[in-house]
Amino acid sequence: MTEPSSARARPRFARVMGLFDVTLFTVCAILVIDTLAASAAIGASALSWWVITFGLFFIPYGLIAAELGAAYPGEGGIQTWIRRAFGDRWAARATWYYWVNVALWMPSGYILLAGLISQITGVEMGLWSKILIGIVATWLTVLIGITRLSAAKWVPNLGAFIKAAIMLLIGGAGLYVLFTRGAANDLSWSSLTPRWDAGLGFLPVIVYNFMGFELVSGAGEEMRNPGRDIPIAVITAGLLISAFYLLATFGILVALPIADIGLIKGLLDTLRALLAGAPALDVIIIVLGVAAVFTILANLVTWSMGANRAAQAAAADGELPKVFGLLRKSNQTPVGAYVLTGLVSTGVIIAYGVLARSAEDLFWSLFAFSSVIFLLPYLALFPAFLRLRRKDALTPRPYRVPGGALGAWILAVVCTLFIVQAIVFFLWVPGVAVDWSKTGPILGGIALTLVIGEGVIGAMKTNRRAATPPPPRPQTPPA
């Protein structure tokens, strides 16, 4: 297949990631502790929704990402796949959403981090104190991101282990409490039945928590054997992640009544309730709190690694401004994209801090806003998978989604429908009137992000056209 006309010569990268690194990177990217409380807030039926989403979305999505990552292992991941399928403009649009969502999500993650620090230290913090911590954490993420990958990869590696340990602890302690003290919520079969009610406002969080299989492919040229390692890593990580999520959600529901599950304080409150009576409980909570703080940092470091490499690849292909493509000479890390991430994140957290009434309001507004932007590229990803199956059938595929053409179509359509419902439910809660004081700023932020993106993409198209010399005019033969 011929590369699109915008393809540029790309730099060569050191191949420093093996199967172990790729698997842990994937686990760290998808296993998210900071939104566990939000998913548990659905109630006992959250456990059923986890199973349903796992079967109908997570497995198909993982299989599709495994095929694409193995077949197209170049640097850029999702940007490369969409460019091959639909061309430069759609690749630029998807990469813009993919990149900017990390910069928009970072403030909500670090507001949660600041809330955990406040709980651990016992120091009451105002909203602007938490915002200051968020800004410092943002630029720490940038600093880690621009170090060489062979060193920076240990942040997601360690983050994966700590996340798994915390979730196993929550799940194991939940089982102990269930049999010794009883659960804080009704966990009968009737309560587990999925319901169509206000709790569905948190259902898109479950879909969101399952996203990220394609992220590691953004560093495809920095893997030793992507064709072999990506499918194995996706399958292994997928099974581990699903088990951890179910265990942790179960533990939260055993520990806390639904009404007491806070979006920011939910994790440490859960641990304190589950471990009540344990010797040196305050010390244990501090240690676990520090570990939880590190997992939030590790999660955002992981996503920024993938998203900024996708943006750098898009800039190398002339789809985003050259500043996104600036590389640090000493280690080939995307310093331009990282600095822009830091600037956008800092501006957003300050702007939304002016509008928010509390830290929890700020967390949910930023989270919902960034999540809608985050999900938009996936509306192109699954159609790109189908188009490449047909348009680029001769490219070797070390792994193929089973079921032939019909199976591929069914899985891609179901995945797309899950993305659509998640976007809708982030903006509208079934059975509840729209609160425009919250939804208005979210919609305004989304609209502004889309307009800025179209302006950037349009300018790049104009620049490419201007840089292309006009065809020579035909010579009129002399009379």
Contacts in CASP RR format, 6 or more apart in sequence:
PFRMAT RR
TARGET T0000
AUTHOR 0000-0000-0000
METHOD contacts of the structure
MODEL  1
MTEPSSARARPRFARVMGLFDVTLFTVCAILVIDTLAASAAIGASALSWW
VITFGLFFIPYGLIAAELGAAYPGEGGIQTWIRRAFGDRWAARATWYYWV
NVALWMPSGYILLAGLISQITGVEMGLWSKILIGIVATWLTVLIGITRLS
AAKWVPNLGAFIKAAIMLLIGGAGLYVLFTRGAANDLSWSSLTPRWDAGL
GFLPVIVYNFMGFELVSGAGEEMRNPGRDIPIAVITAGLLISAFYLLATF
GILVALPIADIGLIKGLLDTLRALLAGAPALDVIIIVLGVAAVFTILANL
VTWSMGANRAAQAAAADGELPKVFGLLRKSNQTPVGAYVLTGLVSTGVII
AYGVLARSAEDLFWSLFAFSSVIFLLPYLALFPAFLRLRRKDALTPRPYR
VPGGALGAWILAVVCTLFIVQAIVFFLWVPGVAVDWSKTGPILGGIALTL
VIGEGVIGAMKTNRRAATPPPPRPQTPPA
1 84 0 8 1.000
1 391 0 8 1.000
1 392 0 8 1.000
1 394 0 8 1.000
1 395 0 8 1.000
4 83 0 8 1.000
4 84 0 8 1.000
4 87 0 8 1.000
4 88 0 8 1.000
4 317 0 8 1.000
5 88 0 8 1.000
6 83 0 8 1.000
6 87 0 8 1.000
6 88 0 8 1.000
6 317 0 8 1.000
6 318 0 8 1.000
6 319 0 8 1.000
6 464 0 8 1.000
7 317 0 8 1.000
8 316 0 8 1.000
8 317 0 8 1.000
8 318 0 8 1.000
9 316 0 8 1.000
10 75 0 8 1.000
10 221 0 8 1.000
10 313 0 8 1.000
10 316 0 8 1.000
11 316 0 8 1.000
11 327 0 8 1.000
11 332 0 8 1.000
12 221 0 8 1.000
13 75 0 8 1.000
13 219 0 8 1.000
13 221 0 8 1.000
13 222 0 8 1.000
13 332 0 8 1.000
14 148 0 8 1.000
14 149 0 8 1.000
14 150 0 8 1.000
14 222 0 8 1.000
14 332 0 8 1.000
15 221 0 8 1.000
15 222 0 8 1.000
15 223 0 8 1.000
15 224 0 8 1.000
16 149 0 8 1.000
16 150 0 8 1.000
16 153 0 8 1.000
16 222 0 8 1.000
16 224 0 8 1.000
17 25 0 8 1.000
17 149 0 8 1.000
17 153 0 8 1.000
17 216 0 8 1.000
17 219 0 8 1.000
17 222 0 8 1.000
17 223 0 8 1.000
17 224 0 8 1.000
18 223 0 8 1.000
18 224 0 8 1.000
18 225 0 8 1.000
18 229 0 8 1.000
19 225 0 8 1.000
19 228 0 8 1.000
19 229 0 8 1.000
19 232 0 8 1.000
19 233 0 8 1.000
20 157 0 8 1.000
21 153 0 8 1.000
21 157 0 8 1.000
22 216 0 8 1.000
22 223 0 8 1.000
22 226 0 8 1.000
22 229 0 8 1.000
22 230 0 8 1.000
22 233 0 8 1.000
23 229 0 8 1.000
23 232 0 8 1.000
23 233 0 8 1.000
23 236 0 8 1.000
23 237 0 8 1.000
24 156 0 8 1.000
24 157 0 8 1.000
24 159 0 8 1.000
24 160 0 8 1.000
24 161 0 8 1.000
25 153 0 8 1.000
25 156 0 8 1.000
25 157 0 8 1.000
25 160 0 8 1.000
25 215 0 8 1.000
25 216 0 8 1.000
25 233 0 8 1.000
25 302 0 8 1.000
26 212 0 8 1.000
26 213 0 8 1.000
26 215 0 8 1.000
26 216 0 8 1.000
26 233 0 8 1.000
26 234 0 8 1.000
26 237 0 8 1.000
26 238 0 8 1.000
27 160 0 8 1.000
27 163 0 8 1.000
27 164 0 8 1.000
27 237 0 8 1.000
27 240 0 8 1.000
27 241 0 8 1.000
28 156 0 8 1.000
28 157 0 8 1.000
28 159 0 8 1.000
28 160 0 8 1.000
28 163 0 8 1.000
28 298 0 8 1.000
28 299 0 8 1.000
28 302 0 8 1.000
29 156 0 8 1.000
29 212 0 8 1.000
29 215 0 8 1.000
29 216 0 8 1.000
29 299 0 8 1.000
29 302 0 8 1.000
29 303 0 8 1.000
30 209 0 8 1.000
30 210 0 8 1.000
30 211 0 8 1.000
30 212 0 8 1.000
30 213 0 8 1.000
30 237 0 8 1.000
30 238 0 8 1.000
30 241 0 8 1.000
31 160 0 8 1.000
31 163 0 8 1.000
31 164 0 8 1.000
31 167 0 8 1.000
31 241 0 8 1.000
31 244 0 8 1.000
31 245 0 8 1.000
32 208 0 8 1.000
32 209 0 8 1.000
32 299 0 8 1.000
33 163 0 8 1.000
33 166 0 8 1.000
33 167 0 8 1.000
33 248 0 8 1.000
33 267 0 8 1.000
33 292 0 8 1.000
33 295 0 8 1.000
33 296 0 8 1.000
33 299 0 8 1.000
34 109 0 8 1.000
34 112 0 8 1.000
34 113 0 8 1.000
34 267 0 8 1.000
34 295 0 8 1.000
34 296 0 8 1.000
34 299 0 8 1.000
35 205 0 8 1.000
35 208 0 8 1.000
35 209 0 8 1.000
35 367 0 8 1.000
36 209 0 8 1.000
36 245 0 8 1.000
36 248 0 8 1.000
36 249 0 8 1.000
36 252 0 8 1.000
36 267 0 8 1.000
37 252 0 8 1.000
37 261 0 8 1.000
37 262 0 8 1.000
37 263 0 8 1.000
37 264 0 8 1.000
37 266 0 8 1.000
37 267 0 8 1.000
37 270 0 8 1.000
38 202 0 8 1.000
38 205 0 8 1.000
38 263 0 8 1.000
38 367 0 8 1.000
39 46 0 8 1.000
39 50 0 8 1.000
39 202 0 8 1.000
39 205 0 8 1.000
39 206 0 8 1.000
39 209 0 8 1.000
39 245 0 8 1.000
39 249 0 8 1.000
40 46 0 8 1.000
40 249 0 8 1.000
40 252 0 8 1.000
40 253 0 8 1.000
40 258 0 8 1.000
40 261 0 8 1.000
41 199 0 8 1.000
41 202 0 8 1.000
41 258 0 8 1.000
41 261 0 8 1.000
41 262 0 8 1.000
41 263 0 8 1.000
42 49 0 8 1.000
42 199 0 8 1.000
42 200 0 8 1.000
42 201 0 8 1.000
42 202 0 8 1.000
42 203 0 8 1.000
42 206 0 8 1.000
43 185 0 8 1.000
43 191 0 8 1.000
43 199 0 8 1.000
43 253 0 8 1.000
43 258 0 8 1.000
44 185 0 8 1.000
44 186 0 8 1.000
44 187 0 8 1.000
44 188 0 8 1.000
44 191 0 8 1.000
44 192 0 8 1.000
44 253 0 8 1.000
45 191 0 8 1.000
45 192 0 8 1.000
45 193 0 8 1.000
45 194 0 8 1.000
45 195 0 8 1.000
46 202 0 8 1.000
46 206 0 8 1.000
46 249 0 8 1.000
46 253 0 8 1.000
47 192 0 8 1.000
47 246 0 8 1.000
47 249 0 8 1.000
47 250 0 8 1.000
47 253 0 8 1.000
48 192 0 8 1.000
48 193 0 8 1.000
48 194 0 8 1.000
49 194 0 8 1.000
49 203 0 8 1.000
49 206 0 8 1.000
50 206 0 8 1.000
50 242 0 8 1.000
50 245 0 8 1.000
50 246 0 8 1.000
50 249 0 8 1.000
51 246 0 8 1.000
52 194 0 8 1.000
53 206 0 8 1.000
53 207 0 8 1.000
53 210 0 8 1.000
53 418 0 8 1.000
54 210 0 8 1.000
54 242 0 8 1.000
56 414 0 8 1.000
56 418 0 8 1.000
57 207 0 8 1.000
57 210 0 8 1.000
57 414 0 8 1.000
57 415 0 8 1.000
57 418 0 8 1.000
58 210 0 8 1.000
58 238 0 8 1.000
58 242 0 8 1.000
60 401 0 8 1.000
60 411 0 8 1.000
60 412 0 8 1.000
60 414 0 8 1.000
60 415 0 8 1.000
61 210 0 8 1.000
61 211 0 8 1.000
61 213 0 8 1.000
61 415 0 8 1.000
62 213 0 8 1.000
62 234 0 8 1.000
62 238 0 8 1.000
63 234 0 8 1.000
63 401 0 8 1.000
63 402 0 8 1.000
63 411 0 8 1.000
64 381 0 8 1.000
64 382 0 8 1.000
64 385 0 8 1.000
64 401 0 8 1.000
64 408 0 8 1.000
64 411 0 8 1.000
64 412 0 8 1.000
64 415 0 8 1.000
65 212 0 8 1.000
65 213 0 8 1.000
65 214 0 8 1.000
65 217 0 8 1.000
65 230 0 8 1.000
65 234 0 8 1.000
66 213 0 8 1.000
66 230 0 8 1.000
66 231 0 8 1.000
66 234 0 8 1.000
66 235 0 8 1.000
66 399 0 8 1.000
66 401 0 8 1.000
67 231 0 8 1.000
67 385 0 8 1.000
67 397 0 8 1.000
67 399 0 8 1.000
67 400 0 8 1.000
67 401 0 8 1.000
68 77 0 8 1.000
68 81 0 8 1.000
68 214 0 8 1.000
68 217 0 8 1.000
68 384 0 8 1.000
68 385 0 8 1.000
68 388 0 8 1.000
69 77 0 8 1.000
69 81 0 8 1.000
69 214 0 8 1.000
69 217 0 8 1.000
69 220 0 8 1.000
69 226 0 8 1.000
69 227 0 8 1.000
69 230 0 8 1.000
70 226 0 8 1.000
70 227 0 8 1.000
70 228 0 8 1.000
70 230 0 8 1.000
70 231 0 8 1.000
70 397 0 8 1.000
70 398 0 8 1.000
70 399 0 8 1.000
71 388 0 8 1.000
71 395 0 8 1.000
71 396 0 8 1.000
71 397 0 8 1.000
71 398 0 8 1.000
71 399 0 8 1.000
72 80 0 8 1.000
72 81 0 8 1.000
72 84 0 8 1.000
72 217 0 8 1.000
72 388 0 8 1.000
72 395 0 8 1.000
73 217 0 8 1.000
73 220 0 8 1.000
73 221 0 8 1.000
73 223 0 8 1.000
73 226 0 8 1.000
73 227 0 8 1.000
73 230 0 8 1.000
74 80 0 8 1.000
74 217 0 8 1.000
74 218 0 8 1.000
74 220 0 8 1.000
74 221 0 8 1.000
74 226 0 8 1.000
75 218 0 8 1.000
75 219 0 8 1.000
75 220 0 8 1.000
75 221 0 8 1.000
75 222 0 8 1.000
75 309 0 8 1.000
75 312 0 8 1.000
75 313 0 8 1.000
76 217 0 8 1.000
76 218 0 8 1.000
76 219 0 8 1.000
76 220 0 8 1.000
76 309 0 8 1.000
76 310 0 8 1.000
76 312 0 8 1.000
76 313 0 8 1.000
76 314 0 8 1.000
77 214 0 8 1.000
77 217 0 8 1.000
77 218 0 8 1.000
77 220 0 8 1.000
77 310 0 8 1.000
77 313 0 8 1.000
78 94 0 8 1.000
78 95 0 8 1.000
78 98 0 8 1.000
78 214 0 8 1.000
78 217 0 8 1.000
78 218 0 8 1.000
78 310 0 8 1.000
78 377 0 8 1.000
78 381 0 8 1.000
79 91 0 8 1.000
79 94 0 8 1.000
79 95 0 8 1.000
79 98 0 8 1.000
79 218 0 8 1.000
79 310 0 8 1.000
79 311 0 8 1.000
79 313 0 8 1.000
79 314 0 8 1.000
79 317 0 8 1.000
79 319 0 8 1.000
80 91 0 8 1.000
80 313 0 8 1.000
81 214 0 8 1.000
81 381 0 8 1.000
81 384 0 8 1.000
81 385 0 8 1.000
81 388 0 8 1.000
82 90 0 8 1.000
82 91 0 8 1.000
82 94 0 8 1.000
82 95 0 8 1.000
82 377 0 8 1.000
82 380 0 8 1.000
82 381 0 8 1.000
82 384 0 8 1.000
83 90 0 8 1.000
83 91 0 8 1.000
83 317 0 8 1.000
83 319 0 8 1.000
84 384 0 8 1.000
84 388 0 8 1.000
84 391 0 8 1.000
84 392 0 8 1.000
85 380 0 8 1.000
85 383 0 8 1.000
85 384 0 8 1.000
85 385 0 8 1.000
85 387 0 8 1.000
85 388 0 8 1.000
85 391 0 8 1.000
86 380 0 8 1.000
86 383 0 8 1.000
86 384 0 8 1.000
86 387 0 8 1.000
88 317 0 8 1.000
88 318 0 8 1.000
88 319 0 8 1.000
88 461 0 8 1.000
89 319 0 8 1.000
89 457 0 8 1.000
89 461 0 8 1.000
90 380 0 8 1.000
91 314 0 8 1.000
91 317 0 8 1.000
91 319 0 8 1.000
92 314 0 8 1.000
92 319 0 8 1.000
92 320 0 8 1.000
92 456 0 8 1.000
92 457 0 8 1.000
92 460 0 8 1.000
93 380 0 8 1.000
93 453 0 8 1.000
93 454 0 8 1.000
93 457 0 8 1.000
94 376 0 8 1.000
94 377 0 8 1.000
94 380 0 8 1.000
94 381 0 8 1.000
95 310 0 8 1.000
95 311 0 8 1.000
95 313 0 8 1.000
95 314 0 8 1.000
95 319 0 8 1.000
95 320 0 8 1.000
95 377 0 8 1.000
96 314 0 8 1.000
96 320 0 8 1.000
96 453 0 8 1.000
96 456 0 8 1.000
96 457 0 8 1.000
97 373 0 8 1.000
97 374 0 8 1.000
97 376 0 8 1.000
97 377 0 8 1.000
97 449 0 8 1.000
98 307 0 8 1.000
98 310 0 8 1.000
98 311 0 8 1.000
98 374 0 8 1.000
98 377 0 8 1.000
99 307 0 8 1.000
99 308 0 8 1.000
99 310 0 8 1.000
99 311 0 8 1.000
99 314 0 8 1.000
99 320 0 8 1.000
99 324 0 8 1.000
99 337 0 8 1.000
99 341 0 8 1.000
100 344 0 8 1.000
100 373 0 8 1.000
100 449 0 8 1.000
100 453 0 8 1.000
101 307 0 8 1.000
101 370 0 8 1.000
101 371 0 8 1.000
101 373 0 8 1.000
101 374 0 8 1.000
102 300 0 8 1.000
102 303 0 8 1.000
102 304 0 8 1.000
102 307 0 8 1.000
102 308 0 8 1.000
102 341 0 8 1.000
103 340 0 8 1.000
103 341 0 8 1.000
103 342 0 8 1.000
103 344 0 8 1.000
103 345 0 8 1.000
103 348 0 8 1.000
104 344 0 8 1.000
104 345 0 8 1.000
104 348 0 8 1.000
104 366 0 8 1.000
104 369 0 8 1.000
104 370 0 8 1.000
104 373 0 8 1.000
104 449 0 8 1.000
105 300 0 8 1.000
105 303 0 8 1.000
105 366 0 8 1.000
105 367 0 8 1.000
105 370 0 8 1.000
105 371 0 8 1.000
105 374 0 8 1.000
106 138 0 8 1.000
106 141 0 8 1.000
106 300 0 8 1.000
106 304 0 8 1.000
106 341 0 8 1.000
106 342 0 8 1.000
106 345 0 8 1.000
106 349 0 8 1.000
107 134 0 8 1.000
107 138 0 8 1.000
107 345 0 8 1.000
107 348 0 8 1.000
107 349 0 8 1.000
107 352 0 8 1.000
107 362 0 8 1.000
107 366 0 8 1.000
108 362 0 8 1.000
108 363 0 8 1.000
108 364 0 8 1.000
108 366 0 8 1.000
108 367 0 8 1.000
108 370 0 8 1.000
109 296 0 8 1.000
109 300 0 8 1.000
109 363 0 8 1.000
109 366 0 8 1.000
109 367 0 8 1.000
110 133 0 8 1.000
110 134 0 8 1.000
110 135 0 8 1.000
110 137 0 8 1.000
110 138 0 8 1.000
110 296 0 8 1.000
110 300 0 8 1.000
110 349 0 8 1.000
111 130 0 8 1.000
111 131 0 8 1.000
111 134 0 8 1.000
111 264 0 8 1.000
111 349 0 8 1.000
111 359 0 8 1.000
111 362 0 8 1.000
111 363 0 8 1.000
111 366 0 8 1.000
112 263 0 8 1.000
112 264 0 8 1.000
112 296 0 8 1.000
112 363 0 8 1.000
113 133 0 8 1.000
113 134 0 8 1.000
113 137 0 8 1.000
113 293 0 8 1.000
113 296 0 8 1.000
113 297 0 8 1.000
114 125 0 8 1.000
114 129 0 8 1.000
114 130 0 8 1.000
114 131 0 8 1.000
114 133 0 8 1.000
114 134 0 8 1.000
114 137 0 8 1.000
114 359 0 8 1.000
115 125 0 8 1.000
115 130 0 8 1.000
115 264 0 8 1.000
115 265 0 8 1.000
115 359 0 8 1.000
116 264 0 8 1.000
116 267 0 8 1.000
116 268 0 8 1.000
116 289 0 8 1.000
116 292 0 8 1.000
116 293 0 8 1.000
116 296 0 8 1.000
117 125 0 8 1.000
117 133 0 8 1.000
117 293 0 8 1.000
118 124 0 8 1.000
118 125 0 8 1.000
118 130 0 8 1.000
119 265 0 8 1.000
119 268 0 8 1.000
119 289 0 8 1.000
120 268 0 8 1.000
120 285 0 8 1.000
120 286 0 8 1.000
120 289 0 8 1.000
120 290 0 8 1.000
120 293 0 8 1.000
125 133 0 8 1.000
126 359 0 8 1.000
127 353 0 8 1.000
127 356 0 8 1.000
127 358 0 8 1.000
127 359 0 8 1.000
127 362 0 8 1.000
128 353 0 8 1.000
130 359 0 8 1.000
131 349 0 8 1.000
131 350 0 8 1.000
131 353 0 8 1.000
134 349 0 8 1.000
135 345 0 8 1.000
135 346 0 8 1.000
135 349 0 8 1.000
135 350 0 8 1.000
137 297 0 8 1.000
137 300 0 8 1.000
138 342 0 8 1.000
138 345 0 8 1.000
138 346 0 8 1.000
138 349 0 8 1.000
139 342 0 8 1.000
139 346 0 8 1.000
140 297 0 8 1.000
141 297 0 8 1.000
141 300 0 8 1.000
141 301 0 8 1.000
141 304 0 8 1.000
141 341 0 8 1.000
141 342 0 8 1.000
142 304 0 8 1.000
142 338 0 8 1.000
142 339 0 8 1.000
142 341 0 8 1.000
142 342 0 8 1.000
144 152 0 8 1.000
144 155 0 8 1.000
144 301 0 8 1.000
145 152 0 8 1.000
145 301 0 8 1.000
145 304 0 8 1.000
145 305 0 8 1.000
145 308 0 8 1.000
145 333 0 8 1.000
145 338 0 8 1.000
146 328 0 8 1.000
146 331 0 8 1.000
146 333 0 8 1.000
146 334 0 8 1.000
146 335 0 8 1.000
146 338 0 8 1.000
147 331 0 8 1.000
147 333 0 8 1.000
148 330 0 8 1.000
148 331 0 8 1.000
148 333 0 8 1.000
149 219 0 8 1.000
149 222 0 8 1.000
149 305 0 8 1.000
149 331 0 8 1.000
149 333 0 8 1.000
152 301 0 8 1.000
152 305 0 8 1.000
152 333 0 8 1.000
155 297 0 8 1.000
155 298 0 8 1.000
155 301 0 8 1.000
155 302 0 8 1.000
156 298 0 8 1.000
156 301 0 8 1.000
156 302 0 8 1.000
156 305 0 8 1.000
158 294 0 8 1.000
158 298 0 8 1.000
159 294 0 8 1.000
159 295 0 8 1.000
159 298 0 8 1.000
159 299 0 8 1.000
160 298 0 8 1.000
162 291 0 8 1.000
162 294 0 8 1.000
162 295 0 8 1.000
162 298 0 8 1.000
163 244 0 8 1.000
163 295 0 8 1.000
163 298 0 8 1.000
164 240 0 8 1.000
164 244 0 8 1.000
165 291 0 8 1.000
166 248 0 8 1.000
166 288 0 8 1.000
166 291 0 8 1.000
166 292 0 8 1.000
166 295 0 8 1.000
167 244 0 8 1.000
167 245 0 8 1.000
167 247 0 8 1.000
167 248 0 8 1.000
168 244 0 8 1.000
168 247 0 8 1.000
169 271 0 8 1.000
169 288 0 8 1.000
170 247 0 8 1.000
170 248 0 8 1.000
170 251 0 8 1.000
170 252 0 8 1.000
170 255 0 8 1.000
170 270 0 8 1.000
170 271 0 8 1.000
170 274 0 8 1.000
171 247 0 8 1.000
171 248 0 8 1.000
171 250 0 8 1.000
171 251 0 8 1.000
172 247 0 8 1.000
172 251 0 8 1.000
173 251 0 8 1.000
173 255 0 8 1.000
173 271 0 8 1.000
173 274 0 8 1.000
173 275 0 8 1.000
174 250 0 8 1.000
174 251 0 8 1.000
174 254 0 8 1.000
174 255 0 8 1.000
174 274 0 8 1.000
175 250 0 8 1.000
175 251 0 8 1.000
175 254 0 8 1.000
176 274 0 8 1.000
177 183 0 8 1.000
177 251 0 8 1.000
177 254 0 8 1.000
177 255 0 8 1.000
177 273 0 8 1.000
177 274 0 8 1.000
178 187 0 8 1.000
178 254 0 8 1.000
182 254 0 8 1.000
183 253 0 8 1.000
183 254 0 8 1.000
184 253 0 8 1.000
184 254 0 8 1.000
184 255 0 8 1.000
184 256 0 8 1.000
184 257 0 8 1.000
184 260 0 8 1.000
184 273 0 8 1.000
185 191 0 8 1.000
185 253 0 8 1.000
185 254 0 8 1.000
185 256 0 8 1.000
185 257 0 8 1.000
185 258 0 8 1.000
187 253 0 8 1.000
187 254 0 8 1.000
196 430 0 8 1.000
197 430 0 8 1.000
197 431 0 8 1.000
198 429 0 8 1.000
198 430 0 8 1.000
198 431 0 8 1.000
198 432 0 8 1.000
199 429 0 8 1.000
200 425 0 8 1.000
200 429 0 8 1.000
200 430 0 8 1.000
201 425 0 8 1.000
201 426 0 8 1.000
201 429 0 8 1.000
201 430 0 8 1.000
203 421 0 8 1.000
203 422 0 8 1.000
203 425 0 8 1.000
204 371 0 8 1.000
204 421 0 8 1.000
204 422 0 8 1.000
204 423 0 8 1.000
204 425 0 8 1.000
204 426 0 8 1.000
207 375 0 8 1.000
207 418 0 8 1.000
207 419 0 8 1.000
207 421 0 8 1.000
207 422 0 8 1.000
208 371 0 8 1.000
208 374 0 8 1.000
208 375 0 8 1.000
208 422 0 8 1.000
209 245 0 8 1.000
210 241 0 8 1.000
211 374 0 8 1.000
211 375 0 8 1.000
211 378 0 8 1.000
213 234 0 8 1.000
213 237 0 8 1.000
213 238 0 8 1.000
214 381 0 8 1.000
215 302 0 8 1.000
215 303 0 8 1.000
215 305 0 8 1.000
215 306 0 8 1.000
215 307 0 8 1.000
216 223 0 8 1.000
216 230 0 8 1.000
216 233 0 8 1.000
216 306 0 8 1.000
217 226 0 8 1.000
217 230 0 8 1.000
218 306 0 8 1.000
218 309 0 8 1.000
218 310 0 8 1.000
218 313 0 8 1.000
219 305 0 8 1.000
219 306 0 8 1.000
219 309 0 8 1.000
220 226 0 8 1.000
223 229 0 8 1.000
223 230 0 8 1.000
227 398 0 8 1.000
227 399 0 8 1.000
228 398 0 8 1.000
230 399 0 8 1.000
231 398 0 8 1.000
231 399 0 8 1.000
251 270 0 8 1.000
251 274 0 8 1.000
252 261 0 8 1.000
252 266 0 8 1.000
252 270 0 8 1.000
254 274 0 8 1.000
255 269 0 8 1.000
255 270 0 8 1.000
255 271 0 8 1.000
255 273 0 8 1.000
255 274 0 8 1.000
256 266 0 8 1.000
256 269 0 8 1.000
256 270 0 8 1.000
256 273 0 8 1.000
260 269 0 8 1.000
261 269 0 8 1.000
262 269 0 8 1.000
262 360 0 8 1.000
263 360 0 8 1.000
263 363 0 8 1.000
263 364 0 8 1.000
264 359 0 8 1.000
264 360 0 8 1.000
264 363 0 8 1.000
267 289 0 8 1.000
267 292 0 8 1.000
268 285 0 8 1.000
268 288 0 8 1.000
268 289 0 8 1.000
268 292 0 8 1.000
271 284 0 8 1.000
271 285 0 8 1.000
271 288 0 8 1.000
271 289 0 8 1.000
272 281 0 8 1.000
272 285 0 8 1.000
275 281 0 8 1.000
275 284 0 8 1.000
275 285 0 8 1.000
278 284 0 8 1.000
304 338 0 8 1.000
304 341 0 8 1.000
307 337 0 8 1.000
307 341 0 8 1.000
308 334 0 8 1.000
308 337 0 8 1.000
308 338 0 8 1.000
308 341 0 8 1.000
309 334 0 8 1.000
309 337 0 8 1.000
311 320 0 8 1.000
311 324 0 8 1.000
311 325 0 8 1.000
311 334 0 8 1.000
311 337 0 8 1.000
312 324 0 8 1.000
312 325 0 8 1.000
312 327 0 8 1.000
312 334 0 8 1.000
312 336 0 8 1.000
312 337 0 8 1.000
314 320 0 8 1.000
314 324 0 8 1.000
315 321 0 8 1.000
315 322 0 8 1.000
315 323 0 8 1.000
315 324 0 8 1.000
315 325 0 8 1.000
315 337 0 8 1.000
316 325 0 8 1.000
318 460 0 8 1.000
318 464 0 8 1.000
319 457 0 8 1.000
319 460 0 8 1.000
320 456 0 8 1.000
320 460 0 8 1.000
321 456 0 8 1.000
321 459 0 8 1.000
321 460 0 8 1.000
323 336 0 8 1.000
323 340 0 8 1.000
324 334 0 8 1.000
324 336 0 8 1.000
324 337 0 8 1.000
324 340 0 8 1.000
325 334 0 8 1.000
325 336 0 8 1.000
325 337 0 8 1.000
326 334 0 8 1.000
326 335 0 8 1.000
326 336 0 8 1.000
326 337 0 8 1.000
327 333 0 8 1.000
327 334 0 8 1.000
327 335 0 8 1.000
328 334 0 8 1.000
328 335 0 8 1.000
348 366 0 8 1.000
349 366 0 8 1.000
352 362 0 8 1.000
352 365 0 8 1.000
352 366 0 8 1.000
352 369 0 8 1.000
352 441 0 8 1.000
353 362 0 8 1.000
355 365 0 8 1.000
355 441 0 8 1.000
356 362 0 8 1.000
356 365 0 8 1.000
361 438 0 8 1.000
364 438 0 8 1.000
365 438 0 8 1.000
365 441 0 8 1.000
365 442 0 8 1.000
368 426 0 8 1.000
368 427 0 8 1.000
368 442 0 8 1.000
369 441 0 8 1.000
369 442 0 8 1.000
369 445 0 8 1.000
369 446 0 8 1.000
371 422 0 8 1.000
371 426 0 8 1.000
372 423 0 8 1.000
372 426 0 8 1.000
372 427 0 8 1.000
372 442 0 8 1.000
372 446 0 8 1.000
373 446 0 8 1.000
373 449 0 8 1.000
375 419 0 8 1.000
375 422 0 8 1.000
375 423 0 8 1.000
376 423 0 8 1.000
378 415 0 8 1.000
378 416 0 8 1.000
378 419 0 8 1.000
379 416 0 8 1.000
379 419 0 8 1.000
379 420 0 8 1.000
382 412 0 8 1.000
382 413 0 8 1.000
382 415 0 8 1.000
382 416 0 8 1.000
382 419 0 8 1.000
383 412 0 8 1.000
383 416 0 8 1.000
385 408 0 8 1.000
385 412 0 8 1.000
386 408 0 8 1.000
386 409 0 8 1.000
386 412 0 8 1.000
388 395 0 8 1.000
389 405 0 8 1.000
389 408 0 8 1.000
401 407 0 8 1.000
401 408 0 8 1.000
401 411 0 8 1.000
426 442 0 8 1.000
427 439 0 8 1.000
427 442 0 8 1.000
427 443 0 8 1.000
428 434 0 8 1.000
428 439 0 8 1.000
END
